[in-house]
Structure formats: C-alpha cells, structure tokens
Amino acid sequence: MSGTPTFQQGARIALQDAQLRHNLRNATHTIRAKRTAVVGELPDWAELRTAGREIKAHTMRHLDHYLVELEHSVQRVGGTVHWATDAASANRTVVELVRRAGASEVVKVKSITTDEIGLNVALEAAGIAPIETDLAEMIIQLAGESSSHILVPAIHKNRSEIRELFAKRLGVEVASDEPAALAEVARQYLRRAFLRARVGISGANFAIAETGSVVIFESEGNGRMCLTLPRLLVTVMGIEKVIPRFQDLEVFAQLLPRSSTGERMNPYTSLWSGLHEGDGPEEFHLILLDNGRTRVLADRLGRQALHCIRCSACLNVCPVYERTGGHAYHSVYPGPIGAILTPQLVGIERAPSLPYASSLCGACYDVCPVAINIPEVLVHLRGTEVRARQKTVRGRLDPENAAMQVMARVFRDRRLYERAQRTAQTVQKPLVREGTIAWLPPPLSAWTVAHDVRPVPKQSFRQWWVSQQRSIP
C-alpha cells in the first residue's frame, strides 16, 4: 500500500459524487432496516452475541491448537492442507494447482480473501482467466473496479449502470434494468462458465476443526455450482475463520444471516468435508492463509479484529462509510472493520490514515454480532500511529505533537491553565462575530471552514467562583 492515497484524500473525491452518496444511502438504509426487523424477533439475541464473542475469543487464544486439529481433520477426510505465510506463497500454490490440473480458467466464489492477496492478478499473469461468479463480484470484475462493500461489492452502482455495463461488456441486449432481467443475463453468462470449469476456487465463512468441514453462506446458488461441478476445488481461508466444534456453527448460523443480509437464514448454506467418491470434486485443497494475521494476534487489544465474521453490519450503520463508500479506504476491507483490520494486517505505517476514518460514534460496536469493540481498537491504533510517526520525525519538528505537548503542560498546571484562559479571552476578541468564531488562521482554518467555534466565555467558572466567594460576608 506504499504510495496509496490517504482515506482523507479518497473521501474528498467520493464526497463530490452525488450519485454515489444516493446509491449508498438507499442500499445501507434498506439493509439496516431488514437487519433491525429480524434481530428484533430473537429474544435471546444478546445471549447469542455473547456466545459468538466467547467462541471467537476462545479460538484466538488457542488458535495454534485448532489449526493443527483442522489440518488433521481435513487430511482424514481426503483433503490436502497448505500453509501460506503471505500473499505470494498463497498465490504461488494456487497457480501451481491450476496448472497441474491443465486448466486455463477458474470459477470463483466468496472472493474477499483472494482479493486481499491479489489472486486474480497472479492468475492472469500466469495465463489463467479468473471468473467471478458472485453477482456483485462479477459486476465489478466486468467494470474493472474494486470492491466497495464486504457483502455487496457493487453497492456503489445502481441498476441502470449495471444494465449499461452488461450490454457493453457481454454484448447482449438487456430487456430492462429490473433485477430479474439483470439476474437472467448473469445466469446465462455464468452457466456456460460453470459447465466448462475444471477448477473452482472458494473462500470460506468458517472451517470446523472437529470435522474438517468448510462452510459457505450465500444467497445466489453459484456457490453450489463452484463447489460441486469442477474436478478440483481449492479453498483459500484466513486462519481466523476456524471454529472448534460443529455445534459452534449453530450460533453463527443465527448471527451471520441476520447481521449481513437481514435474513433469518441464508438461501444456500453449503458444507463440505473432504472428498466423496462420485459426488463433487475429485481433489480438494485447503490453503490456510496468515498474511499478517499472527501479527494481529499478538496485539491484546487489536486481535479483536480477527473475531470478524464479515457480516458488514458495521458498514451499514457507519455515518462515515455511508457518505464516502468503500473505495475511499483503498482496501478490500472497507468501513469500520477495515479501519482496524487493514492497518494491522499491512502495518500501521502503510495505512496510517485509516484509524481516523471514524467519528467514534459507537454504532459499529452496537450492531457487531460478535461484539467487537471497534471504537476501542480505533483509539488504540491512533495511539500506535502517533507513536510510529514520532519515531519517523524524531529530530524534526512535528507541529501537531508540539502543540499537544504544550497543551499537556498547560493542563497539568493550574496557574498556566488560568493564564491561558485569560490570554484566550483577550486574543479572540478580533475573531468573534455575533457570538461565534467563524474563521481561524491556518492550519486551524481546516476546522473553521466547515464549523463555527464557540468563543471562550468572558468569565470562566473559576473566575465566577472566586467572585462569589469574595461577595460572601
């Protein structure tokens, strides 16, 4: 991410796009309302949320044990497990497997983890064509764009834009921009790809250490086609997706659909455990991806980010995301969860602006189905970023840090604090207009260009208190 624009730069561009803000508002408010309705049906939602948090926290504390158990379980049912320390090693393994299968194209489902490692770029560089089969992933692939939402990657596009895209890129006449007509075009395009595919590549929502089962929740049915028709199936999974027991899936099967799509359950819940002769793939490979996750695990506060089950509920309630969209984050993980996950995966020095992409309103924490305290981690990462910046500017003047040091000194000393109040009362006089300060000189003008500032009162509480004490006989 070196040289990547900051969130603030991306947000400034996004805020100029009125159509984008309209699309985002409609989509996020619709999903938010559906979620609220189905969550309200469960009297034990708080207990389910606690159970989900405890399962994930327990698993992260014993991740080494459960990953080894998962490996043994997958091998026991006929699968092969590969360990990938980073994106390059994961991509190399996938390319080798596809080449060995003699395939020139692959069909994909649940692609966010493979987006993280840039798998499509690696496949194309090797002469292999990746075909995204999730409808939204297919749309952004055809558009040559990146995802802007965890659950709905094409949330920034409306129906008329998608109709124009299909007509242009697929060369077909699209009857209308009604969802059924658009889905039919995609269905016809993808069906041909499914029938000729020799390799399927999937992500995973969960993997069960006890049984070696891999689990996908999806709403379109394309997952079943990717998981059953190709001869070779390769799953790329972040190591944090493991859960200990089959019974634990019961908790997440209630939490995830309600939090993501606002449904009581997903239309398609697929589980597969290794190989079965005459049924499904003849070869199954599971790639367990680290790519920075063990570094996240080492941070006692920051490791909460690994509890994420990718429901995207935090995006749908975030006032910042609703106005800027996902592209402003310059990461496959946008929104509040991306603001705490990405800097830890890639290093705070490569994404220093993301922890500040939040108003700290706490709405994300309230809706998170596994109770990740995102505001707490954001504040923690801001502190990490400041300390990292201080190291890089050591020996040079850092105006922000210098100002904070002065303020800390003033706030620690009562006399200095009172003197600063009296000075501010005098200095502000030329700036006060009709009871507010509407302009301050640079760099403070960055604030007053959009906000008015209340002036320091003519009499502070301390001054009033002293005067009252003197007036008492």
TASULBEL-V834609 format. One record per backbone hydrogen bond with DSSP energy under -0.5 kcal/mol. CO is the residue of the C=O (numbers start at 0). NH is the residue of the N-H. Records with the same first field share a line. If there is no record, write none. Layout:
BEGIN
CO = NH, NH
END
This chain:
BEGIN
0 = 3
5 = 9
6 = 10
7 = 11
8 = 12
9 = 13
10 = 14
12 = 15
13 = 16
15 = 17
16 = 20
17 = 21
18 = 22
19 = 23
20 = 24
21 = 25
22 = 26
23 = 27
24 = 28
25 = 29
26 = 30
27 = 31
28 = 32
29 = 33
30 = 34
31 = 35
32 = 36
33 = 37
34 = 38
35 = 39
37 = 40
38 = 41
40 = 42
41 = 44
43 = 47
44 = 48
45 = 49
46 = 50
47 = 51
48 = 52
49 = 53
50 = 54
51 = 55
52 = 56
53 = 57
54 = 58
55 = 59
56 = 60
57 = 61
59 = 62
61 = 65
62 = 66
63 = 67
64 = 68
65 = 69
66 = 70
67 = 71
68 = 72
69 = 73
70 = 74
71 = 75
72 = 76
73 = 78
74 = 77
76 = 274
79 = 285
81 = 83, 287
82 = 84
83 = 289
84 = 290
85 = 89
86 = 90
87 = 91
88 = 92
89 = 93
90 = 94
91 = 95
92 = 96
93 = 97
94 = 98
95 = 99
96 = 100
97 = 102
98 = 101
103 = 128
105 = 130
106 = 200
107 = 132
108 = 202
110 = 114
111 = 115
112 = 116
113 = 117, 118
114 = 117
117 = 121
118 = 122
119 = 123
120 = 124
121 = 125
122 = 125, 127
123 = 126
127 = 129
128 = 105
129 = 131
130 = 107
133 = 137
134 = 138
135 = 139
136 = 140
137 = 141
138 = 142
139 = 143, 144
140 = 143
150 = 152
151 = 154
152 = 147
153 = 156
157 = 161
158 = 162
159 = 163
160 = 164
161 = 165
162 = 166
163 = 167
164 = 168
165 = 169, 170, 171
166 = 170
171 = 173
172 = 174
177 = 180, 181
178 = 182
179 = 183
180 = 184
181 = 185
182 = 186
183 = 187
184 = 188
185 = 189
186 = 190
187 = 191
188 = 192
189 = 193
190 = 194
191 = 195
192 = 196
193 = 196
197 = 230, 231
198 = 106
199 = 233
200 = 108
201 = 235
205 = 214
206 = 208, 242
207 = 211, 212
212 = 207
213 = 271
214 = 204, 205
215 = 269
217 = 267
220 = 224
221 = 225
222 = 226
223 = 227
224 = 228
226 = 280
230 = 281, 282
231 = 199
232 = 284
233 = 201
234 = 236, 286
236 = 288
237 = 240
238 = 241
240 = 206
242 = 208
243 = 209
244 = 247, 248
245 = 248
246 = 249
247 = 250, 251
248 = 252
249 = 253
250 = 253, 254
251 = 255
253 = 257
254 = 258
255 = 259
256 = 260, 261, 262
267 = 217, 269
269 = 215
271 = 213, 273
275 = 278
278 = 275
280 = 275
282 = 232
283 = 79
284 = 234, 286
285 = 81, 287
286 = 236, 288
287 = 83
288 = 238
289 = 292
291 = 295
292 = 296
293 = 297
295 = 298
297 = 299
298 = 302
300 = 303
301 = 304
302 = 305
303 = 306
304 = 307
311 = 315
312 = 316
313 = 317
314 = 317
317 = 321
318 = 322
319 = 322, 323
320 = 324
325 = 328
326 = 329
331 = 333
333 = 337
334 = 338
335 = 339
336 = 339, 340
337 = 341, 342
340 = 344
341 = 345
342 = 346
346 = 349, 350
347 = 350
350 = 353
352 = 355
353 = 356
355 = 357
361 = 365
362 = 366
363 = 367
367 = 370
371 = 373
372 = 376
373 = 377
374 = 378
375 = 379
376 = 380
377 = 381
378 = 382
379 = 383
380 = 384
381 = 385
382 = 386
383 = 387
384 = 388
385 = 389
386 = 390
387 = 391
388 = 392
390 = 393
392 = 395
396 = 398
397 = 401
398 = 402
399 = 403
400 = 404
401 = 405
402 = 406
403 = 407
404 = 408
405 = 409
406 = 410
407 = 411
408 = 412
409 = 412
411 = 413
412 = 416
413 = 417
414 = 418
415 = 419
416 = 420
417 = 421
418 = 422
419 = 423
420 = 424
421 = 425
422 = 426
423 = 427
425 = 428
426 = 429
427 = 430, 431
428 = 431
430 = 437
432 = 435
434 = 454
435 = 432, 437
436 = 452
440 = 443
442 = 445
443 = 446, 447
444 = 448
446 = 449, 450
452 = 436
459 = 463
460 = 464
461 = 465
462 = 466
463 = 467
464 = 468
465 = 469
466 = 470
467 = 471
468 = 471
END
